[in-house]
Structure formats: C-alpha cells, structure tokens
Amino acid sequence: MPFDTSPEALRAQTEAQRRLGGAERFLTACRMSQAVRELALARIRSRQSEPDERQALEQLMAELYGFRRNP
C-alpha cells in the first residue's frame, strides 16, 4: 500500500502520538473515526439522485457495519 506521507513526517507524527496520554489518544481516535464517517456519508449523499437522509444513513450503516435495518 503506497503512502503519501514522507518517512520523516511519519516519524514525527508517531513521536507526537507517543507523547499523548491514553485519554488524548482515545479522543484522537474518536475524532478520526467521526471524520471517516462524515466523509463516507458525504460520498453517499453526493451519489444520491434525490436527497434522502434516512436512505443515506442506512447505506452508511450497511457499509460500515455490514447490515441493513429491517423496514
């Protein structure tokens, strides 16, 4: 898998993460997960011919968690 981050930048990022405490690492992971969900939802919405928030959220659930809700 190719990386777009230089080895020097990756080392600096890794060192910065190591300096964080457990709670800060957890919050960072939560923020990153939220960002991924928001990006995925934006992609789903952009592909809809008609805006339907419920349908977009159901598609997101299917993609992230592998299941669809029963109607």
N, C-alpha and C positions, 0 to 999 in steps of 0.2 A: 504494500500500500504506500503510494508516494505521499510525502509530507510537504506542505507548503511553508513550514517553519524551519528556519536555519538551525543547525545543531547548537549554535551559541545561544540563540533565543530560547530554544527548548531547555537548555541547561539553566538559563536564568529563570525561566518560568518554574521549572522543577524545584530549584532552590527557594524561590519565593513561596511556593506551596508548602515546602517542608517547614518553613518558619511559622506557618499558620498553626493555631491551636486546633483542637478537634472540633470545637463548635464553629469556628470560622471555616474549616474545610467542609463541614456539613452544609452550612449556609451557601457556600460557593457551589457545591454540587446541586443543591436545590435550585439555585438561580440558573445554573446551566441547563438543568432538566426543564425548567419552565421555558427557557429561551428556545430549546429544541421543540417543545410542544407548540409554542407560538408560531415558529417558523413552519412547522408541518401544517398547522391549521390555516395559516395564510396561503400555503400552496394549495391546499384542498379548496379553499374559498375561491382562489383565482381560477380554478378549473370548473367551477360550477357555472352553468348557463344562467340559472336564476338563483339569487341569494336565498339560501335556506339554512339558517344557523343550526337547527336541530340535525339536519342531514349532515352538515359539515362536522359537527361534534360526534355523531355516530360513526362517521368514516374515520375520524381521528382515533376513536376508541378501538375500532377494528384494526387499524394499522399499528397502534402502539401495544395493544393488549391481546389482539388476536380473537376477539369475539364481537358479535353483534347482539344488541339488546333485542329481546322479543317485543313485537308491537303490542 
